[in-house]
């Protein structure tokens, strides 16, 4: 059975049940107030409007409460005459319903009038009480309708905590009665968004200028929040609000600049920022403000927690602010970390006074943890382990496993979203309880959650693509015991889930069923091989640019290509393709293996680079960390290539990287010269490549046409950006370049 998350116990029988227009629904007394919801959910996946009856005899679905079952546990029994659901509480009934819905969808992809479900018996319940999904709506605002869709897909995977990141530098998203400027000013920014998913550019956007109108954003009214809370409760989901302070607060101080250390004009951030975005913790008014904000939040949200952020707080303003430094001395604090700890302690008092418990990101450990705080561990597991050993509740959410804004496949074949990589297999491999905790300490681990930060997630299609299928893995990590998890079994259960999502028209990543393409050049030829996240993959490929089919070559061992080829490959099973076709052109070019030397008069990097790498037929990837194909150059550089015989050439292509946050800029200009009887003659010039100095993270391939016959010595000058331009994130600093291959055709 392809239910995700995997049930505790599932026994298949030989029978089956047919849901049709004659099927009735019966609901026990304890659940009668939820009858309409149960009817609507069944109708969503069958289009059938079932009749409700109190005395069913055959062909019925019945929901009952069994007080002998634990909360959120359920039994689901399907026979040839009826479907019986017994649950420990309403939550258990919701989860049983979701298992039933999955069975209906998976087994009836083409059915429209009657729906067969297999006979079985399930006994099930969650491993962890906290099973969460966080959505950042500050960077990009999502409508009430879209938030409801989020709550729907969470419920379908038995997740029960929606962490709502409502404030950040780029927007404040919650209606506030006492501080209306948070909505009049803080909820809106100037639109400098990049929606093209081939361009990853969230850092260094031009700030709002005087006279510009802030038109991008929005906020949720109190009535909309109440509507969404009720919608979540119906699906057994609690909504956790997060107001991120004292850092990530530019939208707040743009609305009320008196809350900042430096008194000046602030604007809501148009993109990512990392300074001048903190509240002033030495200002008494900051605490008055936070008390009023927290009181409104506590009044609105019934959940027993308020998340106050506490992460990535840039303390540089506090260091140079005399009032903050005096505050540190007055209160005998060690340093700025102690000052943040003081702030968090004061906030916890406010949160507790409003009948709630405080949750914060693991930075709240720095300088000393507030007495009753719950820690959300994202910078790995260290903060969570430390907190559990101190007797504090913990929600495990390490970025390397649980961040859904990271790429989920080989970077060359993924949308250019996110800045790191978390594969589905890595996500699924996460073990929520660290081995270093004792049995007693492990009790403080409440559960786990996934986080989707939305800097580059500008629309619904990107949201679903980055969320699925990894949320299936997160859900199974949270619901299913470690001993009951199995990667191969999970990927088998995932295949029919993909078919359901395709039928729904949902955009999702098939990366787990895409082959990984590897290569190694030696200056003469290129060795190529494929791997996969799944076990025993059937990988078929072509080398002539044609689409691979079930009859194409089956990969079994390393291939060698000695001439330029377009490689295409895909995974197959039972003559059907599982994922997408991956494609890459490998150039075995005229300068392959040709000796390269640097002829620039000044170059600081000669001893640090491998010049052979520039003609060895090894091609780098976008995520360059650890990729030895890329060679770093700190200055404009001119290369000389010496051919062993006269060679006719048509073009020279330079591949370079752009990652402007790291001061890495692509080639700004490329000049090509050849040696003749009078010295060197220029035969090609790219001109200034202005597109290459736009901020972002990309791989560029720039070609200079330079048809010349009988070339013996070729010079290629790659000019870098002299100084990082004004209004860029590293304005005024020196840039560097990374190049991987000089392709001569």
N, C-alpha and C positions, 0 to 999 in steps of 0.2 A: 504494500500500500504506500502511496506517495505523499502521505501527510507530512507537512513540515509546520512546526517542529515535531520531531519524532516522538510518538507517544511512549509512555512508560511500558505498556504491555498491549500488544495487538495480536489477536488470534483470528485467523481467517476461517470462515465456514464455507460450505459448498452452496449455500443458498444465496439469494439476492432479493432485493426489494425494489418495486417499481413505483415511483412517485408520479402520479398523474392527476387529472382533474377531479378524480373521485377520492383522492387522499384527504384525510381530515387531520386537524391539529387539536390536540388536547393539552391543556396546561394546568398543572396543579395549583392549589389555592395560593401558595406562597409566591407564585410567579405570575399570577393573573394580571397584575398591573403592567407586565412586560409583554403581554400577548401581542399587541400591535407591532412591537419591534420584531418579535420572532416571526410573525407573518410577513413583514416587509422584507426581512433578510432572506427568507426562503423564496419570496417572489423575485428578489433581485437576481437570483441565479437560476430560476426556473421559469419566470414569467407566469407562474401559477398562483391564483388567489385561493388559498386553501380555506375550507369551511372549518369553523371552530365548533367542537362538540365536547360535552362533559362526560359522555358515556360511549367511548369508541369501542367497536367490536372487531373490526379488521381494516386493513389498509389505512393505518393511522401513524402519526408521529406524536409522541407524548413526552412532555417535559415535566419532571418531578424533582422535588427536593428530598434528599436523603440525609438526615441529620447525622448519620453515622460516618459520612464522608467528610474529609477535611475541606476547609474553605478552598475554593478554586479547583477542587478535584471533581472528576466526573466519571461516570460509566456510560458507554455508548454501546448499545446492542442492536444489531440489524438482523432481522429474520425475514422470512418470505412474506410475513403478514403485517409486520409493524416495525417501527423504529422507536426504541425506548431510551430515553436519556434521563439519568439520575445524577443529580449534582449536589455538592455540599453546600452551595449557596448560589446566588444569582451569577457570580463570576464563573463558577463552574459550568453553569448552563450556557453562558455565552461561549465559553471555550469548546464545549461539546458541539454547539451550533456551528462554530467555525470549522471544526473537523468534518462535520457533515457536509458543509458547503464545499470544502475542498474535494471531498469524494464525489459530490454531484458534478462539479466543474470538470474534474479530471476524466471522469468516466463517460462524459456526455458532451464532448466537444461539438458534435454535429446535431445533437438532439434539440428539439424546440417544443415538443408537446408532452413527452413522457421521459422520465429520467431514471435510469437503473443505477442502483448503488449496491456494492458487493456486501454479502452477509459477513459479519464480523462481530467481535467483541473487543472493546477497548476499555482499559482501565488507565486513567491518566491524571497527572497533576504536575505542577511546576516545581522545578528544582530551586529556583530563586524567587523571592517576592518582588524584587525590583527588576523589571524587564523594560528597558527604556529606549526611546528614540528622541534625539534632540534636533530641532530645526531652528536655524538662525534666520529670523525674519527681519533683522535690522539691515543687513547688507542688501537684501532684496525682499520686498514686501509681498506676501502671498494673501490672496483673498480668503474670505470666510469659506467660500465653496472649496477652495484648495485645501484649507486646513481640515475641513470635514473629510476630504478624500484621504488626507494623511491619517486621520483617526480611523478611517475605514480600513486602510491597509495595515495599520498597526494591530487593530482588533483581529483581523484575519490571521495574523501570525502570533496571536496571544500575547502581544506586548501590552503593558498596562500603565506605563508612565510616559506621558508626552511632555518633554522638557522644552519649554517655549522660551527661546532666547529673545527677549523683547527689547533689549536696549544695547546699543553699542555706539561706536563713534559715528556710524553712518545713519543712525536713525533711532528715535524713541517711539515705540509702537503701541503704547498703552494709554488710553484716555485717562488724564489726571484732572480731578476737579480743582484741587487747591493750587496747582501749578499749570495753568492753561498754556503757557509759553512752550512747555514740553511738547505740545501738539501743534501749536501755531508755528513754532520755529523748529523744534527738535525732531519733528516727524518728517521733515522735508529737506531735500538736498538738491543741488544743481545736478542735472543728469549728464554725467560723463561716463556712463556705463559702456562696457564693451560686450556686445552680445554674440559676436563671432567667436565660436568655440575653438577656432584655430589660433586665436590671439589670447594669450594669458597675460592680462595687463591690469592688475588691481593696485599696484604700487605706483606712487608718484603722479597720480592724476592731478591736474591743475586745480588748486583749491577754488572755492567760490570767490568771485571777484565782486568788488563793490558795484552795486547796481544790477547784478544778475538775479534772476528770479529762481528760487528753489521750487521745483515742480515735481520732483520724483519722490515717491514715498507713500505715506499713509499711516493710519493707526487704527486700532480696534476700539470701538466704543464699548462702554461698559455693558450695554445690552448685547452686543455681539459676543463679548467674552462670556457672559452668562449663557448665551445660546450654545456656544462651543463647549462650555463646561458640562452642560446638560447632555449634549451630543456625545461627549466622551464618557460620561457616567453610564449612559445607556449601553455603551460598549465596554464597560468595566475598565475605563481608562481615567486616571487622574491627571490633571494638568498642573505641571510645576512651572511657576513663573520665575524668570531670571531677570533681575535688574543688575547689570554688570557695573560694579564700582570697586575701588576708587579709580582704577584705570579704565580704558575703553569707554570714556565718559565724555567724548567731545560733543555729542549731541546734547548732553545735559548742560555742559558749560556754555555751549552756543546759545542755549535758551536762557540760562542764568549765569552770566560770566562772573558774578560775585562769588561763585562757588570755586573758582580757580585761584591758584596762588598768584598768578600774574594777571593783573586787571587790564584787559584789552578786548578788542573785538574778536569774537570767535565765530566760526561757521561750522555747520554740520559737515563732516568729512565726505568728500566725493569718492574717495577710495581708501585703501589701507593707509594707516598712520601709526606712528610708534612714539610720538612725543607730543607734549603740550595737550594732553588729553586726560589729565588726572584731576580729581577733586582735591581740594586743599584740606588735609586732615587736622590742621591747626586752627581752623576757622570754626567757631562755635555754631555759626549759621549752617555749616555743612551738616551737622548732626540734627539740627532742627528740621532741615530740609529732608534728610533721610528718614527721620521719624514720621513725618507726614506722608512721604511716599510709601514707606513700608506699611503704615496703617491702612492706606487705601488699598494696597495690594492684598494685605491680609484679609481685609473685609470682603474683597471680591472673590478670592480663590479659596475654596474649602479644603484643599490639600493641607496636610500638617507641616509643610515645609515652605520656605522661601529661599531661592538661590540668589546669592548676592555677588556672584562672579568671583572677584578677587584675583584674577589672573593677569599676567603680563603687564603689571603696573610699572610704568616708567617713572622712576623716582628722581630723575634729574632735576625737575623743578623744585622738589622738596630740598635737594641738596643746596641749591643756591638761594633758597627763600629764607630770609633771616627769621621770620616768624616761625617757620617749621623747625629751624635749628634751635631756636629758643624753647620751643615746645618739647623737643626731644630732651633737652637738658632739664627742663622743669619737671618732666615726668620720669626722669631717670631711665630713659630708653636708650638702648645700645646704639642704634643707628636708624637709618630709614626703613630697614626691614622691621625693626621694633615699632616704628611709627605706623607702618601698615598693620602690624599685629594689634596695636592699640585701637586703630580704626575698626578692625574686624571685631575685636572684643566689644566695643561700644555698639556696633551694629547687632551683635548677637543679643545684647541686652534688650535692644529695641524689638528685635524679632521675637524673642521669648516673651516680652511683655504683651505682644499681640497674639499670644497663644500658638506660636509656630516655632519650629526648629530651623536653624540656619544650615544651609548647604553652601559650600564654596569649592572652587577648583583647588587643586592641591597646593597652590602658592600660599593658601591661608595657613599652611604649616610654618612658613618662613617667619621667624621672629617669635614664634610661640602660638600654639593652636588654642582657639577659644574653647572654653570648658565643655560645651555640649555640641560642638559643631560636627556635622557630617561632611566627610571629605569625598570629593569626586576626583578620582585619580586619573589624570590624562597624560602627564609627562612620564609615561611608563608606569610601572607598578610600585615604584619605590615609595611614593607618597602614600599609597593605599596600604602597603605593608606596614610602614611606620605608624600610620594612624590606627590600624587594627591592633597593633602591639600595645598602643597607648589606651586601648579600650574605646575607640571612637568608631562609629558606624562608617562604612565605606561603600561607595559605588565605583566599581572598576570600569574605567573607560579609556584604557591606554591608546594613544593615538596610532601607534604602529599596527594595532589590530582593529580598532573600532572607529577610525575616522573615515567617513564615507566620501569626503571631498578629495581623497587621494585617488590617483589613477588605479585602475583595477586590471590592467593588462600591460603588454609590452608597449612602451611609450610611443614607438613609431606608429602604432596602429590604434591608438586611443585618441579621443577628443583631447585637445590641449587644455584640460581642466585640472586644477589641483597642482600641487608642487612636489608631491612625493608619491609613494606607491604602496597600496595595500591590496594584495590579491585576494580573491575569494578563499583560496586554500589557506592563506595566512590568517584571514579573518576567522575561518572555521576552526583553525587549530588552537584558538585561544582557550586557555584553561583559567576559568574565573577565579578559582581559589589557588593562590600561589603555594607552591610546595613548602616555602619557608615558614608558613604559618602553622601553629599548633591547632589541634581540633577546637580548642576553646577560642583562640584568636580568630579562627575562620568564621565563627558565628557572627562576627562584626561585618562580614561582607554581605551587604544587603542584596547585591546582584550586579548587573552590568547594563550598559547601554551603548548605543551607537550615536555618533554626532555628525551632523551634516552642516558644516560651515558654508555659507553661501556667497563668499566673495565672487566666485566665478559662476555661480548657479543662478543665472538670470531669468530662467523660465521653468515652466513645469516639466517640459521634456528633459531638461538637464537634471532636474531634481530626481525624476524617476530613474533616469539612466544611472546616476551615481548611487542611488539607493538600492536598486535591484540588479543582481540577485543577492548582494551582500547582506541585506536585511534578513533574508532567509537564514543565513549562517548566524547572525547575531541572535535571532529568535531561538534557534536551536541551542546555542551556547547558554542562553538564559533559562530555557525551559527544560532541557534534557540533561540528565546526569552525564558526567564525564565518561563513565564506564559504558554508557549506552550510545555514545557517539561513534560514528564511523564515516570517514571521508568518502570512501567508495560508495557506500550505501546512500550517503547524502546526495552525491552527484547523480545517482540513478533516480532518486526521488525528485531531483530538480528538473530533469528532462521534461516530464509532463507538465510541471509548473510553467516552464517556458512556453509550452503550447497554449496554456490558458492565458498567459500574458499577451501572447501574439494575437489570440482571438479578441482580447479586450482592447487591442490597439495601443498597448502601453509600450513606451519606449524603455528598453532595458539593455543592459550590457550582456553580450554573449561571450565575453572575453575568456571565460573559463573553458569554453569549448573551441577556442581558437588556438592553433599551433603557435609556439614561439619559434622564431626564426633566428638562428645563430650563424655566424660566419667567422672565418679567419683567413685573412689574406697573407700571402708571402712575397708579394711583388711580382709574381708570375701568374698565379692562379688563386682561386678562392674556394676554400672548403666550406660547405654549407650543410647544416644539420638542423633537425627540428626536435623540440621537446613539447611537453604538455603538462598542464596541472593535473589531468586525470590519468588514471592507471590504464595501461595497455591501449593507448590511442591508435586508431586507424587513421594515419595521416597520408593524404594523397596530394601530389604536387604536379606542377608543370613547369617547364623552363622556357617556354616559347610565348608566354603571355596569355595563353588560352585559359579559360575557366576550368579549374579542376572538377572532375566528376568521380563517380564511384568506380569508373573504369580507368582513371588516370594512374600514373605510377604510384605504387605503394612505397612509402619511405621505410627503409630498413637499416640503412647505414649511411655514413657521411658521403656527400656528393662533392665532386670537384668540377668547377667550371673554369674554362680557359678562354672564354670569350664573353662579351657582354650578354647578359640574360635577364629577362623579367621573370622572377620567381613568384609563383602563386601557389598557395597551399591551403588546405582546409581539413577538418576532422570529419570523418564519416562513420556511420553505424547503420547496418542493415540497408545499405545502398542509399541512405539519405544523409545529407549534410547536417551536422549538428550546429555549427556556429557560423561565423563569417569567413569569407575568403581574405587571407592576408596577402599583400602584394608588395614587392620591393624590386627595384631595378639595380643590379650590380654591374658597375662599369669595370671591365678589364680594358683599361685605356692605354694610350700610346706612351704615357710616361710611367707605366707600371714598372717598379723596380729601378727606375732611373735615379742615379745619385743626385742628392740635393745638398746645396750648401747655402749659407746665409752670406750675402754680400753687403748688407747694410753696414754703414760705418759705425753706428752705435747700436748695440743690442745687448740688453742685460740678461737675456735668457738662453744664450748659446749653450751654456753648460747644463741647462735644466731640461732640454727637450731632446726628443728622439727624432732626428730629421728623417730617418728611414720611414717613420710612420706617415710621412706626407705622400709617399708613393707606394705604400705596401698593400694597397687594396683593402684596407680595414676601414670601415665606415662607422663613425660614432652615432650614438642615439641621443635623443632629446634629454633624457635624464642622465646626465653625464657623470654623476658621482661614481668613481671607481672605474670609469671607462677610459682605458689607456689609449684609445684611438685619438682622443683629443689632446692637442699640444697647446700649451699656454704661451702667449706672446704679450709682453708688457708694453711693447713699442711697435710703431710701424716697422714692417720687416720686408726685405726684398730677398727672394729666393733665386738661386740659379740652378737650372736643371741641364745636365749635359747628356745628350743622346749619343749612343755609340755609332749611329749612322744618320745621314740626313733624313729628316722626317717631315712629311707634309701634315700640317695641323689645321683645324677649323676653329677650335674654340678652347678656352680654358675656363674651368669652373672651380670656384672656391666655396667650400662648405664651412660655415662658421656658426657659432652659437650666440644667442642673445639671452641673457638673464640679468636684467638691469638692476634688480635689487642687490645683486652681488657685484655690481660694477662691471659685469661682463657684457660687452657690446659686440655686435656683429661687425664684419668688415665694412668700412665706410666708403672705400673706393679701391678699385683693382686696376692696375696698369700692367700691360703685357708688352714686353720688348723681346726682340730677337737679335742675335749677333749677325752683322754683315761686315763687309770689307772696311767700313768706316767706323766701326764700333758697334753700338747698340741702337737699334731703331725701334721706336714704339709702333706696335701694330694693333693695339687694342686698348680701350679705356672704358671702364664701366660708367664713368662719371660718378658724382656723389650719390650714394645709395641711401637717400633720406629715409626710406621705409625701414632701413636697418637700425636706425637710431630712435625709432619710436619705442616707448617703454613696453616691456613685457618679457615673455619667455618663449623663445622660438628657435627653430633650426632653419638657417637660411642656406640656399644653394644659388649662388650668383654666377652667371655665365657671361663671359666676355667673348664676343665673336672676333676672331683674329685670323682669317684664312691666310696661310703663308706656306710656301713650298720650301723644302730642303732645309728645315731648321736643324741646327746642330747644338746651339746653346740658347736656352729660353730663360728669360727673367720675368718673374712675377712679383710685382710690388703690391703688398696688401697694406693699405693705409687704415689706421685705427682712428677712432674719435679722439681728438686731442684732449678735450676736457669735457666732462659730462655736462650736458646743456642745462640751462636755467630751467627751473621748475621740475626737474627730474628728482627722483628720491635721493640720489647721491650727488646733487648739484655741486659742480666745482671740483669734484674728485677726479683722479686719473682712472681711466678705463683700461681694461685689458681685453685680449681676444683669445679665443680657442678655435683652432683650425684642425681638420682631420685629414684632408686629402686634396692634392692638387690634381684635378682630373683634366687630362689633355685628350681631346678627341680630334 
